[in-house]
Amino acid sequence: MFKQDIEFYSPTNLKSYNLDQTMRYQLNMLDNLDVFTRRHSENVANLTCRMCEYLHAKKMFTIHATICAYLHDIGKLFIPSYILQKPTILTNEEFEIMKTHTTIGYNMCMKDLKLKPYARWSLISS
């Protein structure tokens, strides 16, 4: 069986596909709020991009999927920092608040014409 060595996590392979000023602003807001969430979004985008390349996905699909990955947690902008950055286990109430970030992200993207094409992927973030 043919084995190909692929390093899926490689920051040098991360491409900032079509990230216009609006999207960069949103990501910078995430970075200011929570560095961990920003780094997580970059890592998810990197892995998504690398998997698309590995699977020889079409360029436009790779671009779309990479942008979706960057923006998948954008709703966390509206989660209180005491919950988002809590170092211990969330209470049931805090967890319920945290789970709203998917719907918040979806609604946020739907209200912005530039972000609208990526909206539904906010709903499936974890």
N, C-alpha and C positions, 0 to 999 in steps of 0.2 A: 504494500500500500504506500502511495506517495505521501510524504509528510512535508509540508511547507511551513517553515518557521515564520510566523507573523507576530510582530509585536504590536498588539492592538492599541496600547497606550503609548503614544509618542507625541509629546507636545510640539515637536518640530513639524508634524504632519497636520496640525490643526490649521484650517483655513477659515478666515473670516469672510465667508461668502456673502456678498450682497448686504452686509450689515450697514444700512444707511444711518444717518444721524439720529433718527428717532429710536432705532433699536439700540444703538450704542449708548444713547442717553438712558434708556431703560436699564441696560446692563450696568451702567455706572451707578445708577440709583441702587441697584441690588448690591453692588460692591460697597457702597457707603453704608448700607444698612447692615449687611451681614457678609463678611468676606468668605465664610464657609459656603454659603449658598452660591455666591458668584463662582467660586472655584469648582463647586459641584456642577454648575451649569456648563462651565468650560469643559470639564471632564466628560460630561454626558455628550456634549457636542463633538468633542474629539473622538470618542469611541464610536459615535454614530457615523461620523465622516469616514473613519477608518473601516468600519464594517461595510459601508456602502462601496468604498473603493475595493475592498476585498471581494465583494460580491459582483463587482463590475457593473454597479447600478449606473443608470444614465446620469449625466452631469446635472441636469435640472432636478432630478429626484434627490441627488446627493446634496445639492444646495438647499432645497426645501427642507429636507430632513435635518440638516445641520442647523439651520435657523430655528426650526421647531425645537431642537434639543437645547439650543441656547435659551430659548424663551419659555421652556416648559414649566419653570417654577416662578414665573414673573408675578404671580398672585401673592407670593410671600412678601412682596413689598408692603402689603396691608395687614400682615400678621404682626401683632405687638412683639417688640424685640424681647421682652421678658419671656415670651413663649418660644420664639424662634431661636434664641440663644441660651435657653435653659440647659444647664449642664446635667440635670438629673431627669428622671422619667417624668413625662407629662402626666398631669391628672386627667381624668376622663373629660372634664370640662375643657381643659387646655387642648387636649387631643381633638375634640370636636371643633374647636376654633381653628386648629392647624389644618384640619381636613378641608376647611372652606377655601383654602388657597387655590384649589383647582377651579372652582366656580368663579372666584374673584378674577383669576387670570384669564379665564375664558371671556368673561364680561368685559374686562379691560381691553382685550384684543379685539373683540367684536365692535367696540366703540371707536377704534382707530383703523382707518382704511389701510394703512401700511402694515398693521399687525393682524388684520382680519384673516388673511389666508392661513395663519398659523394658529388660530384660536382653538380649534378642536383638540389640538395636541396638549393644550394646557389642562384639559379635563382628565387626561389619562396619566398625568404626572403622579409621582408617589412622594 
